[in-house]
């Protein structure tokens, strides 16, 4: 279980499914090589997976968080980090979507996190938001077999489908719309 304290309540979620875990690992690798280590990219960032963040009186655990190195110059000795990240990615799952899109998004905004990505492996959809004057604005999306080149990591691009190696790209229409044929099983 993953536990968070959101709006004074203990909120727990089951550990992620393999589809979620795979997208998490691949995205961390694609960004980490280029932005954390500076291999084939600009460097200047530090990434942590599932860090415990103490932000504006809340305790949250994003899937991936990134700080510009000049803002997080060393890792704290505590189990939590109080410096708000510059970027957060939440990987949507059925058990976390409500909190990711509501309370946690609000908390990240109140803490001054500049960028928020919401990645939905089931819909093959990545939504990138930027915080402007205290409000989240949609900066762009990538869906299906499109290339990802979104702020703050728009110095590179990679195919969104590389995060979902066992899936075929969903095509046409709204990525949240079920594109299966009427007799096709839902599967996972």
Secondary structure, 3 states (H helix, E strand, C coil): CEEEEECCEEEEECCCCHHHHHHHHHHHHHHHHHHHCCCCCCCCEEEEECCEEEECCEEEECCEEEEECCCCCCCCCCCEECCCCCEEEEEECCCCHHHHHCHHHHHHHHHCCCEEEEEECCCCEEEEEEEECCEEEEEEEEECCCEECCCCCCCCCEEHHHHCCCCCCCCCCCCCCCCCCCCCCCCC
